[in-house]
Amino acid sequence: MNPAEPVKTDLALDITTDVCPLTFVKTKLMIEGMEPGQTARVRLNDGETLKNVPRSVEEHGHVILSLEPETEGSTVWLLVLQKN
């Protein structure tokens, strides 16, 4: 992500220190507290979390707006989602 152009979101969550399934549990709890149309940025690690969290977000009917490495070559990813 370019620091000069941060993604504007309503909420932010960092799950880089958590492991599955806690990663999606925390993401789901955040989404449940959101209003439809609100957006959130989630910092997550690659691997199992990167595979499972975005998939689960979509399976629950929400929209993935973007999913990109935090910086070039980073193992931390930024997921931007919108609650439906």
TAGI-V218147 format. One record per pair of residues at least 24 apart in sequence whose ideal C-beta (glycine too) atoms are under 6 Angstrom apart, sorted by the first residue. I is the first residue (numbers start at 0). GAP is how many residues later the second one is. D is the distance in whole Angstrom. If there is no record, write none. Layout:
i=[I | I]
gap=[GAP | GAP]
d=[D | D]
//
This chain:
i=[0 | 0 | 6 | 6 | 8 | 8 | 8 | 9 | 9 | 10 | 11 | 12 | 13 | 14 | 15 | 15 | 15 | 19 | 19 | 19 | 22 | 22 | 23 | 23 | 26 | 30 | 33 | 35 | 37 | 38 | 39 | 40 | 40 | 41 | 42 | 43 | 44 | 45 | 49 | 53 | 56]
gap=[69 | 77 | 34 | 73 | 30 | 31 | 32 | 28 | 29 | 29 | 29 | 29 | 29 | 29 | 27 | 29 | 60 | 28 | 29 | 32 | 26 | 30 | 29 | 32 | 26 | 52 | 49 | 47 | 45 | 43 | 41 | 37 | 39 | 37 | 33 | 33 | 30 | 29 | 27 | 25 | 24]
d=[6 | 6 | 6 | 5 | 4 | 5 | 4 | 4 | 5 | 4 | 5 | 5 | 4 | 5 | 5 | 5 | 6 | 5 | 6 | 6 | 5 | 6 | 5 | 5 | 6 | 6 | 4 | 6 | 5 | 5 | 6 | 6 | 5 | 4 | 6 | 5 | 6 | 5 | 6 | 6 | 5]
//
